[in-house]
Amino acid sequence: MGAGERFAVNEERIWLDALPEVFGGLRVVQISDIHHGLFLPKAKLIEAVQQTNRLRADIVVLLETSSPIRAQISNLPRKY
């Protein structure tokens, strides 16, 4: 990720016939392939969190995260 680049956001709508009605409109954000450290400084990680918060998700799912990023995320403010 070069200077000035932003994280990619892809919006997908998924329909599941068996999904209970109570989950209709549920917003899920998936974050993957964050390699905090040499390739992603703390400032970019904070930018990713801020961008994720702007998406107003009901659930945020982190995939393929390494131990160092878990340590950083645990120090960030949480909504719940």
N, C-alpha and C positions, 0 to 999 in steps of 0.2 A: 504494500500500500504506500504509494508515494504521497508527498506533501499535498494537501488539499483534497485528497480523495476521500469519499465517504463510503460507508458500508452499504452494501446492496440490500434493498428492501424489495421483496417480491410479494405481492398480495395475491392470495389464492382463495377462492370460495369452494368449499367442500360440502356436498350434500350426502347425508347418510340417512337412508330410509328408517333404519332401526334406532336412530338417535332419539332419546326422549325429548319431548317438546321443551322441557325446562332448560335444555342446553342450546336451544335455538338462538343464534346470534352470538354465541360464545366466540371470543377473540383470543386466539393463541398465537404467541410470537415464539418462533424457534430461532435460537442463536447457535451457530455452529462454527467450528474451525477458528476459534479465537486462540491465538498463540501469544499469550502475554509474555513479555520479556524483551528479548532482542528485537523481535519483529513487530511488537505492538507495545509501545510505551504506555505507562499509566494514563497519560492524557488521552490517548486514543481509546483506551478501555472505558474511561469516564464518558467520552463522547458516545461510545456505543450504548452505554447504559442510558444516557440522556435521550438518545434517539429512540431506544426501545421504549422508554417511558412515554414519549410523545405518541407512540402508537396505541396507547391506552388499552393494553391487553388485559384480559381476565386471568390468563395463565402465561408465564414465561418459561420456556423449556430450554435448558442449556445442554447441548450435545458436544461430545468430543472436547471436553474441557480438561485441562491438566491441573495438577495440584496447585501450582503457583497462582492460577487464576481463581481457584476456589478461595484461597487466602485473601486475595484482593476483594472479591465480591462480598465476602463475609463482613468486611469493614464498611461497605456502602449502605446508605440508608435504605430501608425497606418500607413498602407501603403497608404490609401486613406482618 
